[in-house]
Amino acid sequence: MNISEANREIFKDFYRQNKNPNVELLQNKPEPETSKKINIPVIATTAVGTLIPMLIIRKYQGKSLKINALKGMDFVTKAKTVLKSFNIDYGFKEMLFASVGSVLGRLAGGLLFRKDEDKKTKVKESVFQFTNIAIPTSIVAFLLNNSNKQ
């Protein structure tokens, strides 16, 4: 038995307890009951908020989908064709536009379908989400543009 193995055996319990000193307290405490209800209207408004910018970007990039072309196809081929039509060339503007649409959709759903006291919190959460989207995306876009110029 070398020294490192002996140290592991001696201090094994010490390290386990000192990693998180509240381990025993957390294990004995009952979990708080939270409602894990799925809010379908908010999910729907978020999906609509994401879909609308995607359709606008798709139309702007000239990737329209002809409904008449889908009539003679089986379901799998239709699904593949529809999914291919959403292959968008993403740049900075497109990413920002799609993500802001999603945040705005979720904000609209939260404001429409939540209690009055939660609305101010929902607006703050949306502003926080937007800054989490805009700032890193802007930094990466700036760095990529400058690295391509060199």
C-alpha positions as CSV (number, residue, x, y, z in Angstrom):
1,M,0.0,0.0,0.0
2,N,1.6,3.3,-1.1
3,I,1.0,6.7,0.6
4,S,-1.6,7.9,-1.9
5,E,-3.8,4.8,-1.3
6,A,-3.5,5.2,2.4
7,N,-4.4,8.9,2.2
8,R,-7.5,8.0,0.1
9,E,-8.6,5.4,2.7
10,I,-8.0,7.8,5.7
11,F,-9.6,10.8,4.1
12,K,-12.3,9.1,2.1
13,D,-15.1,10.0,4.6
14,F,-13.7,13.4,5.3
15,Y,-13.8,14.4,1.6
16,R,-17.3,13.0,1.2
17,Q,-18.7,15.1,4.1
18,N,-16.8,18.3,3.2
19,K,-17.8,18.4,-0.4
20,N,-21.2,19.5,0.6
21,P,-21.6,20.1,4.4
22,N,-25.4,20.3,4.1
23,V,-25.7,16.8,2.6
24,E,-27.4,15.3,5.7
25,L,-29.7,18.3,6.1
26,L,-30.7,18.1,2.4
27,Q,-31.4,14.3,2.6
28,N,-33.7,14.6,5.6
29,K,-35.6,17.5,4.2
30,P,-38.8,16.6,2.3
31,E,-39.0,17.9,-1.3
32,P,-41.4,20.8,-1.7
33,E,-44.5,20.0,-3.7
34,T,-44.6,21.9,-7.0
35,S,-47.1,21.7,-9.6
36,K,-45.6,20.4,-12.8
37,K,-48.5,21.3,-14.9
38,I,-47.7,21.9,-18.6
39,N,-49.1,25.2,-19.8
40,I,-50.4,24.3,-23.3
41,P,-51.4,27.9,-24.3
42,V,-48.0,29.3,-23.5
43,I,-46.3,26.4,-25.5
44,A,-48.7,27.2,-28.4
45,T,-47.9,30.9,-28.4
46,T,-44.2,30.2,-28.2
47,A,-44.5,27.8,-31.2
48,V,-46.4,30.5,-33.2
49,G,-43.9,33.1,-32.1
50,T,-41.1,30.9,-33.5
51,L,-43.0,29.8,-36.6
52,I,-43.9,33.3,-37.9
53,P,-40.3,34.5,-38.1
54,M,-39.3,31.2,-39.7
55,L,-41.9,31.6,-42.4
56,I,-40.9,35.3,-43.0
57,I,-37.2,34.3,-43.3
58,R,-38.1,31.4,-45.6
59,K,-40.1,33.7,-47.8
60,Y,-37.3,36.3,-47.8
61,Q,-34.8,33.7,-48.8
62,G,-37.0,32.5,-51.7
63,K,-37.7,29.1,-50.2
64,S,-41.4,28.9,-50.7
65,L,-43.4,25.7,-50.5
66,K,-45.9,24.9,-53.2
67,I,-49.0,23.2,-51.7
68,N,-50.1,21.8,-55.0
69,A,-46.8,19.9,-55.3
70,L,-47.6,18.0,-52.1
71,K,-50.9,16.5,-53.4
72,G,-49.6,13.4,-55.0
73,M,-47.1,12.4,-52.4
74,D,-47.3,9.9,-49.5
75,F,-47.1,11.1,-45.9
76,V,-43.3,10.5,-45.4
77,T,-42.4,12.3,-48.6
78,K,-44.6,15.2,-47.7
79,A,-43.0,15.4,-44.3
80,K,-39.5,15.4,-45.7
81,T,-40.4,18.1,-48.3
82,V,-41.9,20.3,-45.6
83,L,-38.9,19.9,-43.3
84,K,-36.5,20.6,-46.2
85,S,-38.3,23.8,-46.9
86,F,-37.4,25.0,-43.4
87,N,-33.6,24.7,-44.1
88,I,-32.8,28.3,-43.7
89,D,-29.4,29.9,-44.2
90,Y,-28.9,31.4,-40.7
91,G,-26.9,34.6,-40.3
92,F,-26.9,37.0,-37.4
93,K,-30.1,38.7,-38.4
94,E,-32.0,35.5,-39.0
95,M,-30.9,34.0,-35.6
96,L,-31.8,37.1,-33.8
97,F,-35.2,37.5,-35.6
98,A,-36.2,33.8,-34.9
99,S,-35.2,33.9,-31.3
100,V,-36.8,37.2,-30.6
101,G,-40.0,35.8,-32.1
102,S,-39.9,32.9,-29.8
103,V,-39.3,35.2,-26.7
104,L,-42.1,37.5,-27.8
105,G,-44.5,34.5,-28.3
106,R,-43.7,33.2,-24.9
107,L,-44.2,36.7,-23.4
108,A,-47.5,37.0,-25.1
109,G,-48.6,33.6,-23.8
110,G,-47.4,34.4,-20.4
111,L,-49.2,37.8,-20.3
112,L,-52.5,36.3,-21.6
113,F,-52.7,33.1,-19.6
114,R,-51.0,33.9,-16.3
115,K,-52.1,35.5,-13.1
116,D,-51.8,39.3,-12.7
117,E,-49.1,39.2,-10.1
118,D,-46.9,37.1,-12.4
119,K,-47.0,39.5,-15.4
120,K,-44.2,41.8,-14.2
121,T,-42.0,38.8,-13.5
122,K,-42.8,37.5,-17.0
123,V,-41.7,40.7,-18.6
124,K,-38.4,40.7,-16.6
125,E,-37.8,37.1,-17.6
126,S,-38.3,38.0,-21.3
127,V,-35.9,40.9,-21.1
128,F,-33.4,38.6,-19.5
129,Q,-33.9,35.9,-22.2
130,F,-33.5,38.5,-24.9
131,T,-30.2,39.8,-23.4
132,N,-29.0,36.2,-23.1
133,I,-29.8,35.8,-26.8
134,A,-28.6,39.1,-28.2
135,I,-25.3,39.7,-26.3
136,P,-23.6,36.3,-27.0
137,T,-24.8,36.2,-30.5
138,S,-23.6,39.8,-31.2
139,I,-20.2,39.0,-29.7
140,V,-19.8,35.8,-31.8
141,A,-21.0,37.5,-34.9
142,F,-18.5,40.4,-34.4
143,L,-15.6,38.0,-33.7
144,L,-16.5,35.8,-36.8
145,N,-16.7,38.9,-39.0
146,N,-13.4,40.2,-37.8
147,S,-11.6,36.8,-38.1
148,N,-12.8,36.4,-41.7
149,K,-11.4,39.8,-42.7
150,Q,-7.8,38.8,-41.7
